[in-house]
Amino acid sequence: MVFTGKEGIKSILEDVLKNKQDFYAFGAEGKFKEIFTWYFDNWQNRRIKLKISSKIIYSSKLKNKRFSSNKIFSEVRFLDSVEFPSTIIVYSNKVAILIWDFQPIGFVIKSEKVYKSFLNYFQILWKVAKA
């Protein structure tokens, strides 16, 4: 499935909450908060209320900025020497690829095999990422 524009990206993020399952993200560069300032806080509050946990891998260049590992129901780690121009969210037998461009676009693949593949990629990166 293809989603375009801010409303399309919101649809994907709402789907993450609707599934009420933990999720994993990597390639996060802070664009979600930058592009969706009010919606970001609202979405995070609803995620916490639903007790949805997350594990997120950021580039280490963001380590001393606004991200911390003390978030409720969230663990954060950082990778050195890596820049992520897009975000990948692995959740509920789905993989969402978000491209943070002037006109954001997102792709969602619903497949148990693709989900397991990306979850394996995430777990490999998680092991080498630093808290």
N, C-alpha and C positions, 0 to 999 in steps of 0.2 A: 504494500500500500504506500502511496506517496501523499505527503502532506506539505502544503506550501504556505508561506507567510507565517506571521505570528499566530494567527488563529489555528493554523495547521499544527504548529509546534505545541500549542496549548492542548490540542486534542490528544496528542501523543502523551503529554505529561498527565493529563486527566486519566488516560487509560492506565498509566502506571499506578495511580491511586485507586482507581476502580477495581483493579485486580487484588488489592490488599495483600500483596506479597512483597517480601524483601527484594531489593534490586541491587545491581552492581553497575557502576559507571566508570568509564575511563575516557580520557581525552577531554575532561572537563577543564576549561580555562577560565571559568568565571563568567562566561557569556550569558548564561541563564539569568543570573542576577543583574547583569549589566543591561540586558535588553528588556527584561520583564521585572522591573524594580518592585512594584507593588505586588504583582502576581507571585513573584518568587517567595516573598515573606508569607503570603497567604497560603501558597502551595506547601511550603515547609511546615507551617502550623497544622495544616490538615494532615500531612504525612505523619507528624508526631502524634496527633490525636488518634489516628488509625493504628498507631504503633508499628508502622512500616519501617524496618531497619534498612540502612544502606551502607555500602562500602564504596568509597569513591577514591580514584587515583587522579591526582593533579600533577602538573609539571612542578618541579621543585622551585621554579622561579616565583611561584605564588605562595610558597611556604610562610613567609613572614608578612603576608598581606592580610587578608580578611578570613582565611580559612584556618580552622583549628580542629583537632581531633576530639574536642570536648563537646561536640554537638550531640543533642539528644537522639538516640537511636541511629547514630551515624558514626562510622569509622572512616578516617581519612589517612591516606598515605601519599607520598610524593616520589616521583621518579626524576632522577638527575638527567640533564642533557636531553630532554625530550620536550618537544612542543606539539600540542594537539590542536590542529585547526578544526576538528570536528569532535563530537561527543558520541560515545556508544553507550547505550543503556541496555542492560541484559535483565529481562524480567519475564516471568510468567510464560515460558516457552516462546518468547518473542525477543527480537533484537531491534532496537531503534537506533538509527544512525542520523544524527542531527548535524546539519551543516549551517554554521552561524555566519551567514553572508548578509549582505544588505537586505535581501529578501530570503529569510531563512527557509530551509527545506528539510524535510525529514522523511526517512524511509523506514517502514516497519516490516520486518520479515517474521511471519509466524510459522515456526518450524522447530520441532523438538531437536532435530539434528543440528540446525544452525545455532539454536539456543545453547546446546551442550558444547559446541565448538567454541563459541565466544565466551562461555563461562570458563572453559579450560584456558583460553588466552588470558582472561582476567586473573585467574588463580596463579598463573605463571608470573604475571606482572606484579601481583600482590606480594608474592614471596620476595621479590627483589626490591620493591618499593620500600621507602623508609617512613617511619612515623614522624 
